[in-house]
Amino acid sequence: MLRIFKLCGTLLSLLAAESFAVELTLLGDFPGGRLSSSGNGISADGSLICGNGELTLDPGEANEETVGAAFVWTAESGLTLLPFPQDLVGRRRAVARSMSDDGALIVGEARNFFNKDQPALWTRQADGSYTIELLNPPAGSPFSANVSANLDALAISGNGTVITGRGQTIPGEYEAWRWTRETGLVAIGNLSGGPIMKSGRTSYSSGEGLDRSGNHLIGLSWSGMNDDDRLVRQAFSYVGDTMTALGDLQDPPLASQGYGISKDGTTVVGQARDPDLGQIAFRKVGDAPMEALGQFPATSPLSIARAVNADGSVVIGESNTDRDREAFLWRADSSSGITSLSDLVTIEGGYLETANAISDDGLIIVGTVIYPDENNQNEREAYRLKLDAPILASPSLPTLALTALDNEVLLTFSASSSTATFTLEFSPDLAQGFTPMVSFQNDTRETLSVTYEGSSVSLSPVTESLPKGGHGFWRLRMTLP
């Protein structure tokens, strides 16, 4: 459960969950080829989507070919083809994977003159069209620029200044990289700090996600061999030229991978190894341990978190079922665990297979839907799922009330569950993440921030005196065990 209220002088407003509706939009595909498109990236407000589909070029001519093509989508224009770097048969291929908050910059990869994947940056022009630029590794880079290397751009920061991905160093081996206009494309190493021999390969790392500023990069890397001679993979955090392993759901670590980070930089999501549950989606907030998010029932259970919204409160991904993998949603303000997105919509014979990206507010999700065609063959299509309010409600929500007195403001709420923990959190402007200030459980109260000056008036019902200078936004989070 989450309630947000604004405190600014004597002006108070209380925001609560409203009723909701679900809107599913299938984005289509390009002409020719099979129906096979995927939504991969999204703008901050959810109005623009990027991805890839199949396109038949030069139909009926000697140069006819069906290729993978990158697109950008809006409700007004539908799918718009993003340009290839060259118009040569066998060299026309591109994938769009991520976009800046405003959608003006899109990154992915495209085929270069040597028929290798190279990081691509599409930039929106004044007329709404996009131009393409290939990002070249500098001289002396471990990546063999333009010749034998494949390089993929996987994410761009919300402000559009930083790009990350992975690049081939020698056949079969990859290293994470970070790009800015000032530095160019720079390899950032891996957790092992040196070669690890495994099946003829020696090292691997990949940059997978960036926060809004681009200062916090996350990904996955080989980190060493364990006592059983098994390869250890770990999610990593890269800040200030330092790569730090994020651990695992088991100790010692074995197999964690970071795939998404919140725009405020507080929350990392991905997949980790649990000794009892196997590979399972995780969420990690700050320095707190990883939290397993759950799995759908399946003969071979497995789940993976792909992305998280701006403040880290909503996570999306996929989990195995006995028919296939299916998209899920997890919310911090619910005790229901992961929820199937397919349960929210009706798709004849089909379901939402992947969830790849999410808007800042956590209400718009993009990915791939799968359904049978007239020949009962599976087709996949990019989708946009819009929710107009949180879709899950925690049971027995507390009653909240704000009272403005002459010299103080009081928040009063009834404890709806004897096992719940209530945490009062503060953000000065919503652009910054919420900081926990004080928590309540049963008849106990614990101050969580040395800067917090509020006090408890009563614990039955709970009444808290808010700081007089606490101008900004406050929210009350209820967590059930």
Summary of the structure (lengths in Angstrom):
residues: 481
radius of gyration: 23.8
end to end distance: 12.8
largest distance: 82.0
contacts: 1702
relative contact order: 0.12
helix: 1%
strand: 53%
